[in-house]
Amino acid sequence: MRSPIAILKSCLRHQLQGDNVERKARIAYFSMEIGLHAELPTYAGGLGVLAGDTIRSAADLGVPMVAVTLLHRHGYFYQRLDQNDWQSEEPVNWHVEEFLVDSKLQIPLTIEGRQVLIRAWQFNVVGNGGHTIPIFLLDADMAENSEWDRTLTDCLYGGDDRYRLCQEVILGIGGVRVLRALGYTKLTRFHMNEGHAALLTMELLREQRTAEKRDNFVPSDIEAVRRQCVFTTHTPVPAGHDQFDLELADQVLGDRQACGVNDPICHANRLNMTYLALSLSHYINGVAKRHADVTRHMFADYKIDAITNGVHAATWVSEPFSRLFDRRIPGWRQDNFSLRYALSISNEELRQAHQEVKRQLIEYINHETNAGFDTEVLTLGFGRRAAAYKRGDLVFKNVDRLRQISSSIGKIQFVFAGKAHPRDEAGKLLIQQIIQTGRKLSPDILVAFLPNFDMDLARLMTAGVDVWLNTPQPPLEASGTSGMKAALNGVPSLSILDGWWIEGCIEGITGWGIASSELGASNEKDAESIYRVLEQSVVPTFYQSRTRFQDIMRHCIALNGSFFNTQRMVQQYVLKAYFE
């Protein structure tokens, strides 16, 4: 098995191959973050990992696509926990030249009335059939720029509103100009993965006006741009929708009227990136059926469809299960739907594959934390961004109840991971409480927290635990994809019925649902629902009816793994949004 670094080096050798092939791309995919590999800190969490999975499946399917993101020289951040279990952040150190190729392109961009030079680095994603999708990572760290301007692409989701808006100018406006300068003249769709890239619509408006040799915009310009744009919104959480004061917008962008951002497109006297994308897109979608319903209530004036998220199967299936699928379901990488034939996999084959990856996870936990985890104990995993609404500590609301379940029905142990945004004090407190509660529960219940949650750790956790736990506050879970990764490895979810799990949960067949009320409900009541399901279903099934538990594992793969993947998802985008 090749190491991730070896794979990256292999990808690097493909960087400048293909020449004119890539220039025939029809779809331009824009995302503030794209998760390519754990060694490239160009992502923060689910949004970026989804973007990377989308591009990988598009490459597998031969979709004529090109992608744009920012370089993020300092990454999101490197997570440290001090002696008080409080998170602190450090820049991520990585060597750009080891993984990316300088395209040698430089373009000037006007930000705050001054010229800022932007260059583009290239990383190619090669599909399983050889089709290549180039990703261009935009970088402002050039000697010709001022000291402050050189930092503009350093930090993912860092800085104040001014910094963030400057970044979004580089991504949206700069991204379109980079693609044009590189020869991408036949693009017919611009897909905005969240509103961070919405300023690309302004550049398309400018192009439209210039092509018609007019000084002013006319209604037909709006319609022409709208026909080109696709917008995927990912969150019902207000903080996830970027908006800026118009005074700041004027400072950064210059004359908004000249740019095409006028009062009807702005919202509530602010430059709202979500409304900008909504107003200038012909196709808009949420990322799960439930999320689309919630989004329609939030933005009632717009037609919003649903395309439920997925994950890239070949990326997230662990090595033991990859070998098993290669033996029993040949061609599963090319046809993810064929994973439905997992129903024919024997109990012993399932047991051996899962125990191998579970042993790897337990060894890693014990090496990193000295927690003393046992491979024979029911292990529940939780790996999400540490945010209050995700409620990572919900399972600890009544520790006496939890102890009673573990002592009288069957032992349980928990592994957690996740980062809090540097400015999210509530998220940092959540991490601290999880760690400190874990100490109080020991030795009755073992709890481990693993720092620096990244793609590699997520791959290990989602495959190695016995049950995947997810406890968001409804209806704030747009989709969630961690449980999909787990399902591909036969790991059932114990999850709040929100996001994708409403579609994926068949009670007692693919996992278990946790009853929960909407916003404002009692966390204690929701926690009691978790304890009830653990006590009555999960723990006794794991210890007393292992054959039944393995049936659930099989159905996770056959029913959820075969559907909740980006192969199916990209096909839906092709049919509904890209080439309709």
C-alpha angles and dihedrals in degrees: 000000000000119000120244089252091054090050090050092050089051090052089050091060088060095050099103098030121107097044106182094015093077092047088067091068116135100187124062113196116200124192132159088222133026123186107217104153135340089250090061108067093204095124140057104198145303099354093054095041089051090051091052092047090048092054092046092053092044088055091049090051095045095242110171096239140146124191136211131198139141125274100233099200090190094039121213093303144286109253122226128178118208129211089278091053091248119146121240128178135228131181114264113245115217136146110242095195092060093064109021136053121224106238088205089231120132125179132184118236128187113229122168088351096302132099118256120186117224127191130192128228119198133223120174124212110205117202126220089263094049098259111145128217114188120214118203116206112200119222131190096183097112130136092236092063127082118262092258094045090053089063096053095101096035105092128045110225090350134134131027130304092281092054092046094049091049088052091051091051088055093047099044107029096024092046094057092047092049091053092049092048090051091055102260096145100143099063113138101173133042111195115201111203096204125337098286090093096046094113088074085080089063091054091049089051090051090049090050093051093045092050089054090046092235130140094210136049122248129195092260089063090061092050093047091053093043091057089058100048135085122184128197115190117200111185143048089195109109093220088061092066110080117221133168138196112261090233089059090044090054090049095050102033102031118218105012092196089057089049093051098250103125133166097273090057094045116077130220090350092301135101098250112188093201093054090045090055093043092051095050103041128091092200125039127177143178120218101243134020093254092046091053089054091050091046092051089058091048094048104026095168094065134073107238125187129192129239109170115224125248141183132241102261099205091051097049103037107099122238095256092051092043089058091047093050092046088056099042105025107032112194096026091134092058094041112030091181088069087073085086084082088071084095087082095056112111126240092245093053090050092047095050095047094047095044091052094056093038089055089052091052095046091049090051093048093049093045093050100039108016086229097148097230117183122221091217095057123093104259122202120194133203120183117165141121106288101247128143095242091055088062098208090175096052093105089060098056091106109026093175090058090048092050090051092054093047094048100042105033108023139318119270133190131189134214120194134185136169146116128243118218109260091247096042104100091172090055092050090049089052091057091048092050093049092052095045094045088051091057091052092051094053131137093015092054122014118221127184130186116201116202127217098036106203139154094281093050091044090053091052096044099045091050100037105049122082096226130019114223123207124170112171123161107255132268093018098081103094094188118311119208105198091089089052090057089050092049092056087061095047094258113140123217129237098198147152110260098253136104116008094345091076086065097037103043118098101171112248091355106072096008139295136297125223114219112233139165125226127268114323094033121135115271088207090058092050090047090053088056089056092050092049093053092045092049098043103032122005104046099039091045092052095048104028105031107032092161089058090048090053090051087058090049090052092050091049089062098037099044106025103024092051093053111027095067134111092243089070091037095053090047088057091050090050092052099039107030116010108046105010 
